[in-house]
């Protein structure tokens, strides 16, 4: 099985968000900590299109699912910093 060639920054680009390091850091700082009880696609800061993309990626276990999991973890991890 081929491993996906997407990078974390590619997920941000796919979501229509700034995907450079400062943009990603700013996004994580603004939206962290994400409560453990909230599923990533259900977070209030997503547009309906972004939420649908994340939900579909996770449900279909697409190439983006691993990166969506990483984003979820990063948003929750920021609470410890």
KEKE-794944 format. One record per residue: residue in three letters; x, z, y of N, C-alpha, C in turn. Coordinates in pm, whole numbers, plus 50000, padded with zeros to 5 digits. Example, Ala and Ser with C-alpha at 12.3 -4.5 7.8 and 13.67 -1.06 7.14 Angstrom:
BEGIN
Ala513195078049431512305078049550513205078049670
Ser512855070849775513675071449894512905078750003
END
This chain:
BEGIN
Unk500845000049882500005000050000500885000050124
Unk500574991450216501334990750340500955002350430
Unk501945007650498501635018250594501265011850727
Unk500335018150799499915012450928501095011551024
Unk501035001551107502134999651201501775004751340
Unk500665012051350500255017351479501065029751516
Unk501305031051645501965042951698500935051351773
Unk501285063851801500395072851873499975066652006
Unk500915060552075500605054252204499625042552186
Unk499665035952070498745024952043497295029952037
Unk497105042051986495755047651981495215049652123
Unk496055054452212495635056252351495285042752413
Unk496075032652387495775019352438494465014252380
Unk494245016452252493015012052186491795019052248
Unk491985031452292490905039052355490755035752504
Unk491625027052556491555023352697492115033952789
Unk493035041952737493655052752814495105049252844
Unk495665055452949497105053452974497875057052847
Unk498795048352808499495050752682500995052652698
Unk501425055452821502825058952838502955074152821
Unk504175079052809504385093252781503745102352887
Unk503915099553018503255108253116501725107853104
Unk501165096153076499715094953062499195102752943
Unk499905101952832499515109252712499625124252735
Unk500715128552794500905142852823499815148052918
Unk499475140053018498425143953112497085145153040
Unk496765135552956495505136052881495445148752796
Unk496505151552723496515163352637496395176152719
Unk497065176652833496995188552918495595190552975
Unk494935179553014493595180553074492515184152974
Unk492695180252849491615181852751491895192152642
Unk492955199452656493305209952560492955223552618
Unk492645232952539492515232152394491125227452354
Unk491065219552250489795215152193489385225552090
Unk488195230852106487685241152016487715236151872
Unk488135244751781488225241151639486875236951582
Unk485785241851640484455238751588483975224851629
Unk484665218451723484255205351774485025194451699
Unk484285185351638484905173751575485455164851685
Unk486585158451662487225150151764486265140251830
Unk485485132551754484605122851821483485129251903
Unk483215142051880482135149051950482595155752079
Unk483875154852111484375160952235483685154552355
Unk483395162652454482605158052569483335147952657
Unk484625146852645485375138252737485445123552695
Unk484925120052577484955106152534483765098452590
Unk483985085752616482855076952646482155074252513
Unk480935069352515480265066052389481065056052303
Unk481695046552367482475036552293483705042952228
Unk484395051552301485565058352246485155067352129
Unk484065074752147483595083752041483235075751915
Unk482565064451934482185056051820483415050751747
Unk484405046451823485645041451762486305052351678
Unk486435064251735487065075351662486255079151539
Unk484945080051554484075083751441484195073351329
Unk484105060551365484205049951265485575049951199
Unk486615052051277487975052151222488125063051117
Unk487595074751146487705085951054486805084150932
Unk485575079650953484635077850842485085066850746
Unk485665056350802486095044950721487535046450671
Unk488175057450712489585059750677490415047350709
Unk490205042150830490895029950874492365032850907
Unk493045022350947494445023850988494605033851102
Unk493545035951179493605044851294493335059351257
Unk492835062051138492405075651101493535085851110
Unk494705082351061495825091751065496195095251209
Unk496165085151296496485087751436495385095851504
Unk494135093551466493035101651518493215116151476
Unk493635118351352493925132051306495075138151385
Unk496085130251414497215135151494496755138851635
Unk495875130651692495355133651825494545146551822
Unk493715148151722492935160351708493855172551700
Unk494875171651619495825182751604496555185451736
Unk496935174951805497655176651932496775183552036
Unk495505179852039494585186152135494355200752103
Unk494425204351978494225218251937495535226151948
Unk496635219651924497955226051928498325230252070
Unk497875222552168498205225652307497755239552347
Unk496785245152276496305258552308497385269052287
Unk498305266252196499375275852167500485275452271
Unk500555264852349501635263452448501335270652576
END
